[in-house]
C-alpha cells in the first residue's frame, strides 16, 4: 500500500462530502427561496454547461503544468470562496451566474483527483470508494442539520469540506516538494516516446481520434447524466410520494454508502465477469431502477432498495474510468478524465436537468424518472451496438 494512500482517501472523502452536502438539497433550497421548477432546472443546467468548458480547460492546464497539484489547490480554494458568496444571493440571475462560476472551479476537481490517484499508483477502486462514503455521510449530515436549522446551511458546510480537501492536497504538495515518497506522475523521469510527443503537441485531438474511446464516451453519455441529475431530482420524487427532508438525507446516506462496498469489490468481480460486461449489467440495472421509480413507490420502499444505487454507481463510476485508462496513453490520463467529465457527465447532465426541470414543472418527479429510464435504455443499445461489451485488451 502506498505511503500516501490515506491522504488520497481524505481527498476523496471530503471533496465528495462537499458536493453531497450541496447537490442533493440545492433544488429544495432554490424552491424554498421562490424559484420555479424551470428556473431550478436552468440554474443546475447552466452550472453543468459551464463544467463542460471548465473540465477540458483545467485538464489542459493540469496536463501542461509543471506541477498539476497546484491547479487542483487553486480550484479547491476558488470553489470555497464562490460557494460562501451564494449564502447572500436571492436574485435569480445573480445566483445563476455565481452558481455557474462555482461549477467552473468545482467540476474539474473530481476528474483531476482521479488522475492524481492513477498517476500516484494507488488502487483506484479502493481509494474511490471513500468518495462514495464521503458523499453519503455529507448528504446525511447536511439533511439532518438543514432539517433542524435551515437549508442555507448547505453552503458553509460545502465550503468547510472543500477547505479540508485543500489542506490535505497542500500537505501532499509539500511532501512532493520535500522529496518524500509521493510517487511522481507516470511519465516523469522517463524518455519521451513518439506517442508522448504527439499527445503534448495535439492534446485533445489525439483523444478525439480514438474511435473506441469516443464510442465509450457516447454510450456513457446516456448513463452518467441520469446518475448526476438523480442527486437533484430524487428529493422531489421522495417528497412527492410522501417523504420528508430528513428522509432525503437518510436515503442518500444508504444509497451512496452502498456504492463503497461495490467499489471495493469491483476488481475481484470484474476479474470473473470482465469490466466490459460489468458495465453492461450495471447499465441494465440502472434503467430498470428508474422505470421502477417512475411507478411512485412508497418512501419506505425507496429507502429499502438503497442497494440498487450501489449496484449501479459502485460499478459504473470505477469501471468507466478503468476502461478509459485501457484506451489511452498513460500521459493522457488527466485530459482523458476531464474529457469524460465534460462529454459523458456534464453534457449529459445538462440535458437531463433541463428536460427534468420542464417535466417537473408540468408533471411530477415520477415522470422525470420515466424519462431517465428511457435515456438509460438508449445507452444500453449503443454500448452493445458499438461492441463495447466485448473484452479486448488492445488499445485503439
C-alpha positions in Angstrom: 0.0 0.0 0.0 1.3 3.4 -0.9 2.5 5.7 1.9 0.2 8.5 0.7 -2.8 6.2 0.4 -4.6 7.7 3.4 -4.1 11.3 2.0 -5.9 10.3 -1.1 -8.6 8.7 1.0 -9.0 12.1 2.7 -9.2 14.0 -0.5 -12.0 11.8 -1.9 -13.8 11.7 1.4 -14.0 15.5 1.9 -14.3 16.6 -1.7 -17.2 14.3 -2.3 -18.8 15.1 1.1 -18.7 18.7 -0.1 -20.9 18.0 -3.1 -23.0 15.6 -1.1 -23.8 18.5 1.2 -24.8 20.7 -1.7 -26.2 19.0 -4.8 -28.9 16.7 -3.4 -30.5 19.6 -1.4 -29.9 22.6 -3.8 -33.2 22.0 -5.5 -35.1 22.2 -2.3 -33.2 25.3 -1.2 -34.0 27.1 -4.5 -37.6 26.1 -4.3 -37.7 27.5 -0.7 -36.4 30.9 -1.8 -39.1 31.1 -4.5 -37.6 29.8 -7.7 -39.8 27.8 -10.1 -39.1 24.3 -11.5 -37.9 25.7 -14.8 -35.6 28.2 -13.0 -34.1 25.4 -10.9 -33.5 23.3 -14.0 -31.9 26.3 -15.7 -29.6 27.0 -12.8 -28.3 23.5 -12.5 -28.1 23.1 -16.3 -26.1 26.4 -16.6 -23.7 25.2 -14.0 -23.2 21.9 -15.8 -22.8 23.8 -19.1 -20.0 25.8 -17.5 -18.5 22.5 -16.4 -18.4 21.3 -20.0 -16.0 24.1 -20.8 -14.2 24.1 -17.5 -13.2 20.4 -17.3 -11.3 20.3 -20.6 -9.7 23.8 -19.9 -8.4 22.8 -16.5 -7.5 19.3 -17.8 -5.3 21.0 -20.4 -3.8 23.3 -17.7 -3.1 20.2 -15.5 -1.5 18.3 -18.4 0.8 21.2 -19.3 1.6 22.4 -15.7 5.0 21.6 -14.2 3.0 20.5 -11.1 -0.6 19.7 -11.6 -1.3 19.7 -7.9 -1.1 23.5 -7.9 -4.0 23.5 -10.3 -6.2 21.4 -8.0 -5.2 23.5 -5.0 -6.3 26.7 -6.9 -9.6 25.0 -7.9 -10.5 24.0 -4.3 -9.7 27.4 -2.9 -11.7 29.2 -5.6 -14.7 26.8 -5.1 -14.7 27.7 -1.4 -14.8 31.4 -2.0 -17.6 31.3 -4.5 -19.9 28.8 -2.6 -19.7 31.0 0.5 -20.9 34.0 -1.5 -24.1 32.1 -2.6 -25.4 32.5 1.0 -26.2 36.1 0.4 -27.8 35.8 -3.0 -31.6 35.7 -3.6 -31.7 37.3 -7.1 -32.3 34.7 -9.8 -29.8 36.0 -12.5 -27.0 36.7 -10.0 -27.5 33.3 -8.4 -27.4 31.7 -11.8 -24.1 33.4 -12.7 -22.4 32.7 -9.4 -23.5 29.0 -9.3 -22.1 28.6 -12.8 -18.8 30.2 -11.6 -18.8 27.7 -8.7 -19.1 24.9 -11.2 -16.2 26.3 -13.3 -13.9 25.7 -10.3 -15.7 22.6 -8.8 -16.3 20.4 -11.8 -12.7 19.6 -12.7 -11.7 18.7 -9.1 -13.1 15.2 -9.3 -11.6 14.0 -12.6 -8.3 15.6 -11.7 -8.4 13.8 -8.4 -8.9 10.6 -10.4 -5.9 11.5 -12.5 -3.7 12.2 -9.4 -4.7 8.8 -7.9 -3.9 6.9 -11.1 -0.6 8.7 -11.5 0.4 8.0 -7.9 -0.2 4.3 -8.5 -2.9 3.8 -5.8 -5.6 1.1 -6.3 -8.3 3.2 -7.8 -11.4 1.2 -6.6 -10.1 1.1 -3.0 -9.5 4.8 -2.9 -12.5 5.9 -4.9 -14.9 4.1 -2.6 -14.2 6.8 0.0 -15.7 9.3 -2.3 -19.0 7.4 -2.1 -18.7 7.2 1.7 -18.0 10.9 1.9 -20.9 11.8 -0.4 -23.2 9.6 1.7 -22.1 11.0 5.0 -22.2 14.5 3.6 -25.8 14.4 2.4 -26.9 12.7 5.6 -25.2 15.3 7.9 -26.5 18.2 5.7 -30.0 16.8 5.6 -30.2 16.5 9.4 -28.7 19.9 10.1 -30.8 21.6 7.4 -34.0 20.0 8.8 -33.1 21.2 12.3 -31.9 24.7 11.3 -32.3 25.9 7.7 -31.4 24.8 4.2 -29.0 27.7 3.8 -26.5 25.7 6.0 -25.6 23.6 2.9 -23.3 26.4 1.6 -21.0 26.8 4.6 -20.9 23.0 5.1 -19.8 22.6 1.5 -17.1 25.3 1.9 -15.8 23.7 5.1 -15.4 20.2 3.5 -13.6 21.6 0.4 -11.3 23.5 2.7 -10.3 20.3 4.4 -9.6 18.7 1.0 -7.4 21.8 0.2 -5.3 21.2 3.3 -4.8 17.6 2.5 -3.7 18.3 -1.1 -1.4 21.1 0.2 0.2 18.5 2.6 0.8 16.2 -0.4 2.2 19.1 -2.3 4.7 19.9 0.5 5.7 16.2 0.7 6.4 16.2 -3.1 8.4 19.4 -2.8 10.3 17.9 0.1 11.2 14.9 -1.9 9.3 12.3 0.2 7.8 9.1 -1.1 4.9 10.6 -3.1 5.1 8.8 -6.4 5.6 11.1 -9.4 3.3 11.1 -12.5 3.6 8.1 -14.7 5.8 9.5 -17.4 8.1 11.7 -15.3 11.7 10.8 -15.5 11.1 8.5 -18.5 12.3 9.2 -22.0 9.5 10.6 -24.2 8.1 8.2 -26.8 6.7 9.3 -30.2 3.2 8.8 -28.7 4.0 11.1 -25.7 5.3 13.9 -28.1 2.1 13.6 -30.2 0.0 13.8 -27.1 1.8 17.0 -26.0 1.6 18.6 -29.5 -2.0 17.8 -30.4 -3.6 17.3 -26.9 -7.4 16.6 -27.2 -7.1 16.0 -30.9 -5.4 12.7 -30.1 -8.2 11.6 -27.9 -10.9 12.7 -30.3 -9.4 10.5 -33.0 -9.6 7.4 -30.7 -12.7 5.8 -32.1 -13.3 3.3 -29.3 -12.8 6.0 -26.7 -15.4 8.2 -28.4 -17.8 5.3 -28.7 -17.4 4.6 -24.9 -17.9 8.3 -24.0 -21.0 8.4 -26.3 -22.5 5.4 -24.6 -21.6 6.7 -21.1 -23.4 9.9 -22.1 -26.8 8.2 -21.6 -25.9 6.7 -18.2 -23.8 9.3 -16.4 -26.2 12.2 -16.9 -29.0 10.5 -15.0 -26.7 9.4 -12.2 -25.8 13.1 -11.6 -29.3 14.5 -12.2 -30.7 11.9 -9.7 -28.9 13.9 -7.0 -31.2 16.9 -7.8 -34.5 15.1 -8.6 -34.5 12.3 -6.1 -35.6 14.8 -3.4 -38.6 15.8 -5.5 -39.5 12.2 -6.1 -39.2 11.3 -2.4 -41.3 14.3 -1.2 -43.9 13.7 -4.0 -44.6 10.2 -2.6 -44.9 11.4 1.0 -41.3 11.6 2.4 -39.7 14.5 4.3 -36.4 16.5 4.1 -34.7 14.5 6.8 -35.6 11.3 5.0 -33.8 12.5 1.9 -30.6 12.6 4.0 -31.2 9.1 5.3 -32.0 7.8 1.7 -28.8 9.3 0.3 -26.7 8.0 3.2 -27.8 4.5 2.5 -27.8 4.7 -1.3 -24.4 6.4 -1.7 -23.0 4.4 1.2 -23.9 1.2 -0.7 -21.6 2.3 -3.5 -18.5 1.8 -1.3 -18.5 -2.0 -0.9 -19.2 -2.4 -4.6 -16.2 -0.1 -5.4 -14.1 -2.1 -3.0 -15.1 -5.5 -4.5 -15.2 -4.4 -8.2 -11.7 -5.6 -9.2 -12.5 -9.1 -7.9 -15.9 -9.2 -9.5 -14.7 -7.8 -12.9 -11.9 -10.4 -12.8 -14.6 -13.0 -13.2 -17.0 -11.2 -15.5 -14.7 -8.6 -17.1 -15.1 -4.9 -16.6 -16.9 -4.6 -20.0 -19.6 -6.9 -19.0 -19.9 -5.5 -15.5 -20.6 -2.1 -17.1 -23.4 -3.6 -19.2 -25.0 -5.3 -16.3 -25.0 -2.1 -14.2 -26.4 -0.1 -17.1 -29.4 -2.5 -17.3 -29.9 -2.3 -13.5 -29.9 1.5 -13.8 -32.6 1.6 -16.5 -34.8 -0.9 -14.6 -34.3 1.1 -11.4 -35.5 4.3 -12.9 -38.5 2.7 -14.6 -39.5 1.3 -11.2 -39.1 4.8 -9.5 -41.5 6.1 -12.1 -44.2 4.0 -10.6 -44.1 6.1 -7.5 -43.1 3.6 -4.8 -43.6 4.5 -1.1 -40.8 6.3 0.7 -40.0 3.1 2.7 -39.5 1.1 -0.5 -37.3 3.9 -2.0 -35.1 3.6 1.1 -35.4 -0.1 1.4 -33.9 -0.7 -2.1 -31.0 1.7 -1.5 -28.5 -1.1 -2.6 -29.6 -0.6 -6.2 -27.6 2.6 -6.4 -24.5 0.7 -5.2 -25.0 -1.9 -7.9 -25.0 0.8 -10.5 -22.7 3.6 -9.4 -20.4 1.4 -7.4 -19.5 -0.3 -10.7 -20.0 2.3 -13.4 -18.0 5.1 -11.6 -15.0 2.8 -11.3 -15.2 0.7 -14.4 -15.7 3.6 -16.9 -12.5 5.2 -15.5 -10.6 1.9 -15.7 -12.0 1.3 -19.3 -10.8 4.7 -20.4 -7.4 4.1 -18.9 -7.1 1.0 -21.1 -7.8 3.0 -24.2 -5.4 6.0 -23.8 -1.7 6.5 -23.3 -0.6 7.0 -19.6 0.4 10.6 -20.2 -3.0 11.5 -21.4 -5.0 10.2 -18.3 -5.6 13.7 -16.9 -7.0 15.1 -20.2 -9.0 11.9 -20.8 -10.6 12.1 -17.4 -11.7 15.7 -17.9 -13.0 14.9 -21.4 -15.0 12.1 -19.9 -16.3 14.5 -17.3 -17.2 17.1 -20.0 -18.9 14.9 -22.5 -20.3 11.9 -20.6 -21.1 13.6 -17.4 -21.6 17.4 -17.8 -23.1 17.4 -21.4 -25.4 14.6 -20.5 -26.4 16.1 -17.1 -27.3 19.5 -18.6 -29.8 17.7 -20.9 -31.2 15.6 -18.1 -31.5 18.7 -15.8 -33.2 20.8 -18.5 -35.7 18.2 -19.5 -36.2 17.1 -15.9 -37.0 20.7 -14.9 -39.5 21.0 -17.7 -41.2 17.7 -16.8 -41.2 18.7 -13.1 -42.8 22.0 -13.9 -45.8 20.3 -15.7 -45.9 16.9 -14.0 -44.0 15.4 -11.1 -40.9 13.5 -10.0 -42.2 10.1 -11.1 -42.5 11.3 -14.8 -38.9 12.6 -14.5 -37.7 9.1 -13.7 -39.6 7.5 -16.6 -37.6 9.8 -18.9 -34.4 8.7 -17.1 -35.3 5.0 -17.7 -35.7 5.7 -21.5 -32.5 7.7 -21.5 -30.5 4.8 -19.9 -32.1 2.3 -22.4 -30.6 4.3 -25.3 -27.2 4.0 -23.6 -27.5 0.2 -23.3 -28.4 -0.1 -27.0 -25.4 2.0 -28.1 -23.0 0.2 -25.7 -23.9 -3.2 -27.2 -24.2 -1.8 -30.7 -20.6 -0.5 -30.6 -19.4 -3.9 -29.3 -18.0 -2.3 -26.1 -19.3 -5.2 -24.0 -16.7 -7.5 -25.7 -13.3 -7.9 -23.8 -10.3 -6.6 -25.7 -7.1 -5.5 -24.1 -5.6 -3.9 -27.2 -5.7 -0.2 -27.4 -7.1 1.7 -30.4 
